[in-house]
């Protein structure tokens, strides 16, 4: 049982490694690669990171648009990243995504592939209506 648990914890990183290798060998664009990683990693987490039952509109998200209360939408899911702002490697640039659908912005930052994708489940609070 212990070995299975360890394997399930390592599985997302194995998948990410394979996808990065495919990205490098196939010459995919970073956006395509990130979408693939995001979809695959997302499916690797269902039992350990269930999507909370919260359902929000973009109007709800827009109310959380500052450094003390920062929510954003990425790929249809809502994240409260307020506690992550000071940890963000690129400083306060994360604030540009507060209160909006930040999917395109997130996907365009190559550094998010794959580390940012792996961190997202920790901040997940719901989905967009």
PALUM-683318 format. One record per atom (N, C-alpha, C, O): residue number from 1; residue in one letter; atom name; x, y, z. Coordinates in steps of 0.001 Angstrom, whole numbers, plus 500000, padded with zeros to 6 digits. Layout:
N
SITE   i aa at     c1     c2     c3
SITE NUM  A CA      X      Y      Z
...
REM end
This chain:
129
SITE   i aa at     c1     c2     c3
SITE   1  X  N 500825 498807 500000
SITE   1  X CA 500000 500000 500000
SITE   1  X  C 500867 501255 500000
SITE   1  X  O 500568 502233 499315
SITE   2  X  N 501953 501209 500785
SITE   2  X CA 502851 502365 500865
SITE   2  X  C 503468 502669 499500
SITE   2  X  O 503611 503832 499122
SITE   3  X  N 503833 501615 498762
SITE   3  X CA 504433 501800 497442
SITE   3  X  C 503443 502410 496456
SITE   3  X  O 503820 503223 495613
SITE   4  X  N 502205 502025 496562
SITE   4  X CA 501173 502586 495680
SITE   4  X  C 500989 504067 495969
SITE   4  X  O 500867 504874 495047
SITE   5  X  N 500970 504422 497240
SITE   5  X CA 500806 505825 497623
SITE   5  X  C 501979 506664 497107
SITE   5  X  O 501780 507769 496601
SITE   6  X  N 503189 506141 497236
SITE   6  X CA 504375 506850 496729
SITE   6  X  C 504271 506996 495222
SITE   6  X  O 504546 508069 494685
SITE   7  X  N 503877 505930 494530
SITE   7  X CA 503739 505984 493078
SITE   7  X  C 502714 507028 492653
SITE   7  X  O 502946 507780 491706
SITE   8  X  N 501576 507077 493355
SITE   8  X CA 500538 508051 493005
SITE   8  X  C 500998 509482 493253
SITE   8  X  O 500572 510398 492550
SITE   9  X  N 501855 509683 494233
SITE   9  X CA 502395 511019 494486
SITE   9  X  C 503416 511431 493441
SITE   9  X  O 503560 512618 493148
SITE  10  X  N 504129 510460 492874
SITE  10  X CA 505169 510742 491891
SITE  10  X  C 504616 510761 490466
SITE  10  X  O 505214 511372 489580
SITE  11  X  N 503493 510107 490241
SITE  11  X CA 502915 509976 488908
SITE  11  X  C 502762 511296 488156
SITE  11  X  O 503136 511357 486984
SITE  12  X  N 502227 512367 488775
SITE  12  X CA 502099 513620 488022
SITE  12  X  C 503435 514142 487499
SITE  12  X  O 503497 514710 486408
SITE  13  X  N 504497 513953 488268
SITE  13  X CA 505809 514429 487835
SITE  13  X  C 506368 513584 486690
SITE  13  X  O 507060 514099 485812
SITE  14  X  N 506067 512296 486704
SITE  14  X CA 506467 511430 485597
SITE  14  X  C 505750 511868 484322
SITE  14  X  O 506360 511972 483257
SITE  15  X  N 504459 512121 484445
SITE  15  X CA 503667 512554 483294
SITE  15  X  C 504202 513874 482754
SITE  15  X  O 504334 514045 481542
SITE  16  X  N 504505 514796 483643
SITE  16  X CA 505041 516092 483230
SITE  16  X  C 506360 515908 482495
SITE  16  X  O 506590 516538 481463
SITE  17  X  N 507222 515053 483019
SITE  17  X CA 508504 514795 482370
SITE  17  X  C 508326 514249 480963
SITE  17  X  O 509009 514678 480033
SITE  18  X  N 507417 513310 480808
SITE  18  X CA 507138 512743 479480
SITE  18  X  C 506617 513822 478542
SITE  18  X  O 507036 513896 477387
SITE  19  X  N 505707 514657 479030
SITE  19  X CA 505147 515711 478181
SITE  19  X  C 506202 516744 477797
SITE  19  X  O 506204 517237 476669
SITE  20  X  N 507084 517070 478713
SITE  20  X CA 508166 518010 478384
SITE  20  X  C 509075 517392 477334
SITE  20  X  O 509494 518072 476397
SITE  21  X  N 509382 516119 477480
SITE  21  X CA 510212 515439 476488
SITE  21  X  C 509533 515471 475122
SITE  21  X  O 510186 515729 474110
SITE  22  X  N 508221 515210 475087
SITE  22  X CA 507495 515266 473820
SITE  22  X  C 507516 516677 473249
SITE  22  X  O 507666 516867 472043
SITE  23  X  N 507365 517650 474116
SITE  23  X CA 507389 519053 473690
SITE  23  X  C 508721 519387 473024
SITE  23  X  O 508755 519993 471953
SITE  24  X  N 509802 518993 473658
SITE  24  X CA 511127 519293 473116
SITE  24  X  C 511348 518550 471812
SITE  24  X  O 511883 519118 470860
SITE  25  X  N 510937 517269 471753
SITE  25  X CA 511185 516516 470530
SITE  25  X  C 510253 516858 469381
SITE  25  X  O 510638 516750 468217
SITE  26  X  N 509031 517270 469695
SITE  26  X CA 508076 517565 468632
SITE  26  X  C 508012 519030 468254
SITE  26  X  O 507402 519372 467241
SITE  27  X  N 508620 519901 469033
SITE  27  X CA 508617 521325 468720
SITE  27  X  C 507267 521986 468874
SITE  27  X  O 506967 522933 468147
SITE  28  X  N 506432 521516 469805
SITE  28  X CA 505131 522139 470024
SITE  28  X  C 505330 523533 470594
SITE  28  X  O 506368 523840 471180
SITE  29  X  N 504328 524360 470413
SITE  29  X CA 504378 525690 471025
SITE  29  X  C 504190 525546 472522
SITE  29  X  O 503612 524563 472986
SITE  30  X  N 504673 526514 473278
SITE  30  X CA 504571 526430 474734
SITE  30  X  C 503121 526430 475186
SITE  30  X  O 502797 525792 476189
SITE  31  X  N 502239 527124 474479
SITE  31  X CA 500830 527149 474867
SITE  31  X  C 500205 525772 474696
SITE  31  X  O 499471 525316 475572
SITE  32  X  N 500486 525098 473569
SITE  32  X CA 499956 523761 473359
SITE  32  X  C 500481 522818 474427
SITE  32  X  O 499725 522016 474974
SITE  33  X  N 501762 522908 474725
SITE  33  X CA 502370 522045 475727
SITE  33  X  C 501748 522279 477088
SITE  33  X  O 501430 521324 477796
SITE  34  X  N 501570 523542 477467
SITE  34  X CA 500999 523873 478765
SITE  34  X  C 499579 523348 478870
SITE  34  X  O 499191 522827 479916
SITE  35  X  N 498798 523475 477808
SITE  35  X CA 497431 522970 477844
SITE  35  X  C 497432 521460 478033
SITE  35  X  O 496613 520932 478786
SITE  36  X  N 498332 520766 477366
SITE  36  X CA 498428 519321 477516
SITE  36  X  C 498827 518958 478932
SITE  36  X  O 498225 518074 479542
SITE  37  X  N 499848 519639 479464
SITE  37  X CA 500289 519377 480833
SITE  37  X  C 499164 519680 481804
SITE  37  X  O 498907 518897 482718
SITE  38  X  N 498499 520793 481619
SITE  38  X CA 497423 521195 482515
SITE  38  X  C 496315 520154 482534
SITE  38  X  O 495832 519785 483605
SITE  39  X  N 495908 519678 481373
SITE  39  X CA 494842 518688 481294
SITE  39  X  C 495284 517375 481937
SITE  39  X  O 494511 516751 482663
SITE  40  X  N 496513 516955 481677
SITE  40  X CA 496996 515687 482192
SITE  40  X  C 497192 515735 483694
SITE  40  X  O 496752 514835 484408
SITE  41  X  N 497848 516779 484179
SITE  41  X CA 498070 516891 485616
SITE  41  X  C 496751 517036 486337
SITE  41  X  O 496554 516448 487400
SITE  42  X  N 495841 517815 485768
SITE  42  X CA 494526 517971 486382
SITE  42  X  C 493841 516630 486569
SITE  42  X  O 493191 516401 487589
SITE  43  X  N 493980 515736 485587
SITE  43  X CA 493333 514443 485699
SITE  43  X  C 494080 513517 486652
SITE  43  X  O 493523 512502 487073
SITE  44  X  N 495318 513832 487004
SITE  44  X CA 496079 512995 487923
SITE  44  X  C 495758 513304 489382
SITE  44  X  O 496189 512568 490269
SITE  45  X  N 495015 514373 489651
SITE  45  X CA 494760 514812 491011
SITE  45  X  C 493353 514586 491548
SITE  45  X  O 493093 515003 492676
SITE  46  X  N 492426 513961 490832
SITE  46  X CA 491048 514005 491302
SITE  46  X  C 490823 513477 492714
SITE  46  X  O 490013 514044 493447
SITE  47  X  N 491504 512425 493116
SITE  47  X CA 491236 511896 494450
SITE  47  X  C 491909 512716 495541
SITE  47  X  O 491354 512851 496631
SITE  48  X  N 493089 513267 495276
SITE  48  X CA 493784 514020 496313
SITE  48  X  C 493399 515494 496324
SITE  48  X  O 493567 516158 497347
SITE  49  X  N 492886 516027 495211
SITE  49  X CA 492497 517430 495162
SITE  49  X  C 491143 517558 494479
SITE  49  X  O 491067 517916 493303
SITE  50  X  N 490069 517264 495219
SITE  50  X CA 488754 517400 494600
SITE  50  X  C 488418 518872 494359
SITE  50  X  O 488838 519747 495116
SITE  51  X  N 487662 519130 493303
SITE  51  X CA 487242 520503 493029
SITE  51  X  C 486205 520883 494079
SITE  51  X  O 485185 520207 494211
SITE  52  X  N 486455 521963 494831
SITE  52  X CA 485456 522409 495805
SITE  52  X  C 484131 522702 495108
SITE  52  X  O 484091 522942 493901
SITE  53  X  N 483064 522680 495873
SITE  53  X CA 481741 522824 495275
SITE  53  X  C 481388 524260 494906
SITE  53  X  O 480328 524494 494326
SITE  54  X  N 482245 525231 495226
SITE  54  X CA 481946 526626 494905
SITE  54  X  C 481834 526857 493406
SITE  54  X  O 482670 526396 492629
SITE  55  X  N 480802 527569 493016
SITE  55  X CA 480612 527954 491626
SITE  55  X  C 480458 529464 491603
SITE  55  X  O 479643 530025 492335
SITE  56  X  N 481250 530125 490753
SITE  56  X CA 481315 531582 490756
SITE  56  X  C 481117 532138 489347
SITE  56  X  O 481364 531456 488352
SITE  57  X  N 480668 533384 489284
SITE  57  X CA 480567 534095 488013
SITE  57  X  C 481781 535007 487885
SITE  57  X  O 482512 535218 488852
SITE  58  X  N 481990 535545 486686
SITE  58  X CA 483089 536500 486503
SITE  58  X  C 482847 537765 487326
SITE  58  X  O 483797 538445 487712
SITE  59  X  N 481586 538081 487594
SITE  59  X CA 481284 539232 488450
SITE  59  X  C 481772 538962 489875
SITE  59  X  O 482319 539852 490526
SITE  60  X  N 481572 537726 490358
SITE  60  X CA 482082 537344 491680
SITE  60  X  C 483608 537464 491721
SITE  60  X  O 484174 537984 492682
SITE  61  X  N 484251 536984 490684
SITE  61  X CA 485719 536990 490620
SITE  61  X  C 486239 538420 490617
SITE  61  X  O 487238 538717 491272
SITE  62  X  N 485576 539302 489890
SITE  62  X CA 486013 540695 489749
SITE  62  X  C 486101 541416 491090
SITE  62  X  O 486846 542389 491210
SITE  63  X  N 485369 540972 492084
SITE  63  X CA 485390 541601 493412
SITE  63  X  C 486680 541290 494179
SITE  63  X  O 486990 541950 495171
SITE  64  X  N 487412 540304 493726
SITE  64  X CA 488634 539849 494408
SITE  64  X  C 489840 540224 493532
SITE  64  X  O 490476 539363 492925
SITE  65  X  N 490133 541509 493485
SITE  65  X CA 491059 542028 492476
SITE  65  X  C 492238 542821 493032
SITE  65  X  O 492718 543752 492386
SITE  66  X  N 492707 542459 494227
SITE  66  X CA 493831 543210 494788
SITE  66  X  C 494759 542286 495584
SITE  66  X  O 494475 541101 495757
SITE  67  X  N 495855 542842 496056
SITE  67  X CA 496868 542022 496724
SITE  67  X  C 496398 541415 498044
SITE  67  X  O 497001 540453 498522
SITE  68  X  N 495352 541947 498632
SITE  68  X CA 494822 541399 499883
SITE  68  X  C 493706 540389 499665
SITE  68  X  O 493263 539734 500608
SITE  69  X  N 493259 540264 498437
SITE  69  X CA 492150 539370 498098
SITE  69  X  C 492200 539121 496597
SITE  69  X  O 491572 539846 495825
SITE  70  X  N 492938 538109 496184
SITE  70  X CA 493198 537878 494763
SITE  70  X  C 492691 536517 494319
SITE  70  X  O 493241 535477 494680
SITE  71  X  N 491614 536551 493516
SITE  71  X CA 491092 535344 492886
SITE  71  X  C 491318 535487 491391
SITE  71  X  O 491333 536595 490856
SITE  72  X  N 491492 534357 490726
SITE  72  X CA 491598 534370 489271
SITE  72  X  C 491047 533079 488703
SITE  72  X  O 490953 532062 489390
SITE  73  X  N 490686 533143 487430
SITE  73  X CA 490174 531981 486714
SITE  73  X  C 491264 531507 485765
SITE  73  X  O 491849 532299 485027
SITE  74  X  N 491530 530204 485794
SITE  74  X CA 492454 529586 484839
SITE  74  X  C 491798 528297 484369
SITE  74  X  O 491493 527412 485168
SITE  75  X  N 491586 528204 483067
SITE  75  X CA 490971 527028 482442
SITE  75  X  C 489628 526672 483094
SITE  75  X  O 489330 525498 483312
SITE  76  X  N 488817 527703 483405
SITE  76  X CA 487480 527467 483935
SITE  76  X  C 487411 527152 485422
SITE  76  X  O 486326 526923 485958
SITE  77  X  N 488561 527138 486094
SITE  77  X CA 488590 526874 487529
SITE  77  X  C 488979 528152 488262
SITE  77  X  O 489733 528971 487737
SITE  78  X  N 488464 528316 489469
SITE  78  X CA 488687 529530 490254
SITE  78  X  C 489726 529237 491345
SITE  78  X  O 489630 528254 492080
SITE  79  X  N 490713 530123 491417
SITE  79  X CA 491799 529976 492382
SITE  79  X  C 491907 531221 493252
SITE  79  X  O 491852 532344 492751
SITE  80  X  N 492060 531017 494559
SITE  80  X CA 492351 532108 495482
SITE  80  X  C 493855 532057 495725
SITE  80  X  O 494338 531229 496498
SITE  81  X  N 494592 532945 495063
SITE  81  X CA 496054 532936 495133
SITE  81  X  C 496596 534005 496077
SITE  81  X  O 497785 534320 496039
SITE  82  X  N 495744 534557 496913
SITE  82  X CA 496130 535637 497821
SITE  82  X  C 497367 535266 498629
SITE  82  X  O 498301 536062 498729
SITE  83  X  N 497384 534082 499201
SITE  83  X CA 498511 533687 500054
SITE  83  X  C 499775 533368 499259
SITE  83  X  O 500858 533253 499834
SITE  84  X  N 499643 533226 497947
SITE  84  X CA 500801 532898 497104
SITE  84  X  C 501497 534142 496542
SITE  84  X  O 502620 534042 496047
SITE  85  X  N 500864 535288 496610
SITE  85  X CA 501399 536496 495981
SITE  85  X  C 502844 536759 496378
SITE  85  X  O 503684 536996 495509
SITE  86  X  N 503151 536725 497658
SITE  86  X CA 504515 537020 498114
SITE  86  X  C 505514 535919 497793
SITE  86  X  O 506721 536140 497884
SITE  87  X  N 505033 534738 497420
SITE  87  X CA 505917 533626 497055
SITE  87  X  C 506159 533551 495549
SITE  87  X  O 507047 532826 495100
SITE  88  X  N 505389 534284 494782
SITE  88  X CA 505459 534204 493322
SITE  88  X  C 506867 534555 492843
SITE  88  X  O 507379 535624 493177
SITE  89  X  N 507500 533677 492071
SITE  89  X CA 508890 533894 491648
SITE  89  X  C 509119 535167 490833
SITE  89  X  O 510212 535734 490870
SITE  90  X  N 508113 535616 490104
SITE  90  X CA 508279 536807 489278
SITE  90  X  C 507696 538037 489984
SITE  90  X  O 507183 538959 489349
SITE  91  X  N 507790 538019 491288
SITE  91  X CA 507333 539171 492051
SITE  91  X  C 505844 539390 491962
SITE  91  X  O 505057 538443 491949
SITE  92  X  N 505476 540622 491902
SITE  92  X CA 504078 541002 491992
SITE  92  X  C 503360 540981 490640
SITE  92  X  O 502234 541467 490534
SITE  93  X  N 503990 540432 489626
SITE  93  X CA 503329 540358 488313
SITE  93  X  C 502052 539531 488372
SITE  93  X  O 501175 539679 487521
SITE  94  X  N 501946 538679 489352
SITE  94  X CA 500742 537859 489523
SITE  94  X  C 499505 538730 489732
SITE  94  X  O 498388 538309 489430
SITE  95  X  N 499703 539942 490249
SITE  95  X CA 498575 540836 490522
SITE  95  X  C 497816 541225 489254
SITE  95  X  O 496650 541614 489332
SITE  96  X  N 498453 541128 488100
SITE  96  X CA 497779 541451 486832
SITE  96  X  C 496602 540515 486568
SITE  96  X  O 495685 540861 485823
SITE  97  X  N 496627 539329 487179
SITE  97  X CA 495569 538352 486961
SITE  97  X  C 494460 538382 487993
SITE  97  X  O 493478 537651 487865
SITE  98  X  N 494597 539213 489012
SITE  98  X CA 493583 539267 490070
SITE  98  X  C 492242 539779 489536
SITE  98  X  O 492177 540808 488863
SITE  99  X  N 491188 539045 489847
SITE  99  X CA 489841 539483 489509
SITE  99  X  C 489410 539235 488075
SITE  99  X  O 488371 539741 487650
SITE 100  X  N 490187 538466 487319
SITE 100  X CA 489847 538239 485908
SITE 100  X  C 490053 536775 485519
SITE 100  X  O 490562 535968 486297
SITE 101  X  N 489642 536462 484296
SITE 101  X CA 489992 535173 483703
SITE 101  X  C 491425 535332 483192
SITE 101  X  O 491663 535989 482179
SITE 102  X  N 492352 534736 483890
SITE 102  X CA 493780 534903 483596
SITE 102  X  C 494345 533727 482801
SITE 102  X  O 495560 533534 482766
SITE 103  X  N 493489 532951 482173
SITE 103  X CA 493926 531760 481447
SITE 103  X  C 494984 532086 480400
SITE 103  X  O 496048 531467 480382
SITE 104  X  N 494702 533046 479532
SITE 104  X CA 495647 533367 478464
SITE 104  X  C 496958 533886 479043
SITE 104  X  O 498036 533502 478589
SITE 105  X  N 496868 534746 480028
SITE 105  X CA 498065 535301 480660
SITE 105  X  C 498913 534172 481261
SITE 105  X  O 500129 534141 481072
SITE 106  X  N 498278 533257 481977
SITE 106  X CA 498967 532132 482609
SITE 106  X  C 499632 531252 481548
SITE 106  X  O 500793 530867 481693
SITE 107  X  N 498891 530936 480484
SITE 107  X CA 499412 530051 479440
SITE 107  X  C 500565 530666 478653
SITE 107  X  O 501407 529943 478121
SITE 108  X  N 500608 531980 478574
SITE 108  X CA 501668 532641 477810
SITE 108  X  C 502992 532734 478557
SITE 108  X  O 504018 533046 477953
SITE 109  X  N 502986 532470 479851
SITE 109  X CA 504226 532524 480634
SITE 109  X  C 504845 531137 480622
SITE 109  X  O 504336 530214 481258
SITE 110  X  N 505928 530999 479907
SITE 110  X CA 506554 529691 479719
SITE 110  X  C 507024 529083 481047
SITE 110  X  O 507048 527861 481192
SITE 111  X  N 507392 529921 482003
SITE 111  X CA 507876 529421 483290
SITE 111  X  C 506785 528667 484050
SITE 111  X  O 507101 527885 484946
SITE 112  X  N 505527 528876 483721
SITE 112  X CA 504441 528173 484400
SITE 112  X  C 504388 526708 484002
SITE 112  X  O 503704 525912 484646
SITE 113  X  N 505093 526353 482966
SITE 113  X CA 505064 524998 482447
SITE 113  X  C 506297 524243 482933
SITE 113  X  O 507380 524537 482427
SITE 114  X  N 506230 523319 483846
SITE 114  X CA 505073 522713 484479
SITE 114  X  C 504869 523132 485940
SITE 114  X  O 503836 522799 486521
SITE 115  X  N 505807 523842 486543
SITE 115  X CA 505751 524113 487985
SITE 115  X  C 504457 524813 488408
SITE 115  X  O 503838 524419 489397
SITE 116  X  N 504050 525831 487680
SITE 116  X CA 502832 526550 488038
SITE 116  X  C 501605 525673 487981
SITE 116  X  O 500695 525810 488799
SITE 117  X  N 501577 524776 487023
SITE 117  X CA 500439 523875 486862
SITE 117  X  C 500336 522946 488073
SITE 117  X  O 499239 522663 488555
SITE 118  X  N 501475 522481 488554
SITE 118  X CA 501497 521564 489690
SITE 118  X  C 501046 522274 490972
SITE 118  X  O 500434 521650 491839
SITE 119  X  N 501340 523564 491097
SITE 119  X CA 500968 524315 492301
SITE 119  X  C 499479 524685 492345
SITE 119  X  O 498924 524872 493428
SITE 120  X  N 498846 524790 491210
SITE 120  X CA 497462 525276 491150
SITE 120  X  C 496466 524552 492064
SITE 120  X  O 495675 525228 492723
SITE 121  X  N 496460 523230 492140
SITE 121  X CA 495435 522559 492950
SITE 121  X  C 495381 523034 494405
SITE 121  X  O 494324 522994 495034
SITE 122  X  N 496504 523476 494927
SITE 122  X CA 496555 523947 496312
SITE 122  X  C 495678 525184 496534
SITE 122  X  O 495225 525427 497653
SITE 123  X  N 495437 525964 495479
SITE 123  X CA 494706 527223 495593
SITE 123  X  C 493291 527160 495001
SITE 123  X  O 492581 528165 494969
SITE 124  X  N 492900 526002 494545
SITE 124  X CA 491597 525810 493901
SITE 124  X  C 490459 525993 494901
SITE 124  X  O 490460 525378 495967
SITE 125  X  N 489486 526841 494554
SITE 125  X CA 488329 527049 495429
SITE 125  X  C 487001 526755 494748
SITE 125  X  O 485967 526706 495415
SITE 126  X  N 487009 526558 493436
SITE 126  X CA 485753 526253 492755
SITE 126  X  C 485893 526336 491255
SITE 126  X  O 486992 526254 490706
SITE 127  X  N 484760 526500 490603
SITE 127  X CA 484748 526586 489143
SITE 127  X  C 483895 527778 488715
SITE 127  X  O 483136 528339 489506
SITE 128  X  N 484039 528145 487452
SITE 128  X CA 483312 529271 486898
SITE 128  X  C 481956 528786 486387
SITE 128  X  O 481849 527676 485865
SITE 129  X  N 480939 529601 486535
SITE 129  X CA 479590 529260 486019
SITE 129  X  C 479572 529373 484523
SITE 129  X  O 478539 529130 483898
REM end
